[in-house]
Amino acid sequence: MSAEQGLLIGGEWVEPDGGHYEVVNPATEEVVGLAPEASAGQVRAAADAARDAFGPWSRTKPEVRAALLDRAADIIRRESVPYAALARAETGATTATALGMQVAVGEARFRRYAKGALEPTETAIGPQVSPAGPMGRAGVFGALAVRQPVGVVTCITSYNNPWANPAGKIAPALAMGNTVLVKPAPQDPLSVFRMAEALVEAGIPPGVVNVVSGTAVGVGEAAVDSPSVDMVSFTGSTGVGQRIAEVCGRGMKRQLMELGGKGAALVLDDADLDSAVRGIGTTFSFYSGQICTAPTRVVVQRAVYEPLLERLAGYIGYLKVGDPADPATVVGPLISAAHRDRVESYVELGRKEGARLVAGGGRPAMERGFYVAPTLFADCTNDMRIVREEIFGPVVVVVPFDDEEEGVALANDSDYGLIDYVWSGDVARAFRVARQLRAGGVGINTVGRNMEAPFGGFKQSGVGRDVGSYALHAYSELQAVVWPG
């Protein structure tokens, strides 16, 4: 059990006004550490500290920002083993996931945006000949489009990856010359404080990075509505994102929102079913389905419907559910008892709605921990809530279709549009279908990602794009500079 954690405000570690609360290991239900409960006043003070630091930091040379981000990445690599142990304890992720997909990805993102700090911020625009008129004499006018930092960015991060998600916000924001106020998810904030410690050791100036945490709604509200904040970057549920957007709209604050998902995996009759099962099966195992990009909604052509169900049920049988510290474990717990209850309520709802339970549906025989068995529902229809709503757990629903046109229509019949997937043995057919899907990204015969490709959602899955150079654009304003030739 670690010592009581302080808040990082203006370069100082500060005692929280609201005391501390327990961070619980979702696999063992033991206390991992004590996280600080900030007051709304402390959150506003952190935003003000970021505002004070913005001017000097925004004027630092890109090479200085790049070197600092690189040093932070070095520290994260040096401490990767204890950092991964903490992430595993906070999130319930398996050892391999905590080390390889959480801490290592966090380090990689600091490396990427150390290089990103050196990317050109000016784009030349061709000269324009303007005749004389009310605006002045005739002339030839040159122009530049210049990307400038937005200002103070509030980064509100998700609980499913306390390294990759915060790093994907903090690193590009800093690279572009912004300062940040970070509010981590209350379930696993300690990893984000370790990231902040790495930045402090790397030499980040006081106030450039500020971290506050808390379980009270007022903590997040103060981080969004502070007049010192210019932009909010949020990852989380669509419902919370909508409330944040309302506040941002009143103040005309910039937004970057990665919200819910209900990814459709469109499996056509010429698909490699084993490949499709491996991809869809990541929903059961990777973060125990607590990932917005998961292919949770499987839309399958009838010719391969039963064979796919049989393979998916068999796949579940090979997944070991257990202690994340055990190297053999594939499926760990959900983040909390409350979330386990929520997922179980959807499983019960699926039964009541008439879906056929093919596998799972119960609670594994574990003495402690917030576990839900990988669950597969068949014979679903698009009007069922288990098909339409984000469950955020190891639950896959399967909907049959007859022809390609119907399959595309079913896939698009969703409030969400983050990432969809297409499996087909005909690449040209897969690309044609992909272009018809209303989603921010489409994986063809893969659930893999290209980490330079833009990431974000259509419809209620979000606003804006990040990842790669697109993140640098997201954390910048575009300024036009015009002069006479």
Buried (B, 14 or more C-beta within 10 A) or exposed (E): EBEEBBBBBBBEBBEBBBEBBEBBBBBBEEEBBBBBBBBBEBBBBBBBBBBBBBEEBBEBEBEEBBBBBBBBBBBBBEBBEEBBBBBBBBBBBBBBBBBBBBBBBBBBBBBBBBEBBBBEBEEEBEEEEBEEEEEEEEBEBBBBEBBBBBBBBBBBBBBBBBBBBBBBBBBBBBBBBBBBBBBBBBBBBBBBBBBBBBBBBBEBBBBBBBBBBBEBEBBBBBBBBBEBBBBBBBBBBBEBBEBBBEBBEEBEBBBBBBBBBBBBBBBBBBBEBEBBBBBBBBBBBBBBBBBBBBBBBBBBBEEBBEEBBEBBBEBBEEBEBBBBBEEEBBBBBBBBBEBBEBBBEBBEBBEEBEBEBBBBBEBBEEEEBBBBBBBBBBBBEBEBEBBBBBBBBBBBBBBBBEEBEEBBBBBBBBEBBBBBBBBBEEEEBBEBBBEBBBBBBBBEBEBEEEEEEBBBBBBBBBBBBBBBBBBBBBBBBEEEEEEEE
